[in-house]
Structure formats: structure tokens, C-alpha cells
Amino acid sequence: MPRWVDGSRARIIVIAVLTLFSVAYITKTSSAAVSGYQLNELENSVTQLNEEIQKLNTESISYSSIKNIQERVKATEMVAVGKIVHVAPVEVVAVR
């Protein structure tokens, strides 16, 4: 075996390289775990927002139904409009 392979410099270089790769591996694994957690949180948010959208769509449909509109009109005690009279526009508004 060559002498440089058995020397202390070679051992230090091997240990440094192993340490570098170990730190890189741990960093990459940690980053992947954090990304997975964030992705899971975002998927949960999307699910909750889709449920809320469905709920609001259902509520919107119920508010726009004729029966519901008629009930709300009765509850506000509004009266029906009789004849509608339109006012004709005037050409001159003010004269100097």
C-alpha cells in the first residue's frame, strides 16, 4: 500500500469528507421533512377552504330561492310599489 494512504493527512481528509457528507445528508433530510410538513399543512388548508366554499355556495343558493326572498320581504314589512312614474330630464337646469 502507498505511504500516503496510511498517513495522518489521509485520515484527516477522509474524516473531513465523511463529516461534510454527513452534514449535507442531515441537512437535506431535515429540509425534506420540513417541506413534507408544510405540504401537509397546505393540503389541510385547501381541504378546509373547499368545505367552506361548498357551505357558502349552499347558503347562497338558499338565500336566492324565491321562497326565501318572499319570506325576507315579509319580515322587513316592505310594501309593494304601485305605478312607477318616470321624470323626464330637463334640458336647462340653471339659467344665469
N, C-alpha and C positions, 0 to 999 in steps of 0.2 A: 504494500500500500504506500502511496506517496506520503511524504513527510507533512505536507501542508494540510492533508485531510485529518491527520491525527493531532494537529497543533491546537493551542488555546484560541487562536484567532478564528479558526474554522468553527469551533464550538460556539463562540460568541456570535458569529454571523448566523449560524443555524438557529440559535436561541432567539436572536433578534427577528429573524424571518418568521419563525413559528409564533412569536409574540405578535408581530404585525398581522399575520393571517388570522390569529385567534381574535384579536380586537376587531378586525374587519368583519369576521364571521358573526361575532356577537352583535356588532352594530347593525349589520344587515338583518339579522334575525329579529332584533328588537324593533327595527323600523317596519318590518313586515307585520309584526304583531300589532303595532300601533295602527298601521294602515287598516288591518282587518277589523280592529275595534271601531275605528272611525267609520268604516264602510257599514258595519252592522248598525251603528247609531243612525247613520243617514237612511238606511233601509227602513228602520223603525219609524223615523220621521216621515218618510214617504208614505208608509202604510197608514199612519195616523192622519196625515193630510188627506189621503184618498178617502178615508172613512168620513172625515169632516166635510169633504166636498159632496159625498153622497148624501149626507144628512142635510146639508144646505140645499141641495137640489130637490130633495123630497119636501123640505119646508117651503121652498119657493113654489113648487107645484101646488102645494096645498093652499098657499096664500093667493094664488092666481085662479083658483077654481071659482066658478060663478056663485056657487052656494056660499062659499066663504066670503066673497065680496059682498053679496047681499046681506049677510049677517053683520058684517062690519059697518055697512051703510046704516042699517037699522040701529046699531049700537051708538053711532055718532049722532043720531037724531037729525040727519040731514033731510031736507025736503026736496021734492022733485022740482025741476025747473019747468016753468010754463013756456010761454012763447019767447023766443030769443029775438031781440031787436038789435040789428047791427047799426052802428053810427057811421054815416058817410063821412069820408075825410073832407076837411075844409082846405081850400086852396091857399088862402091867406090866413095866417094865424095872428099876426100883429101888423098894424099899419103905423108908420111914423108920421 
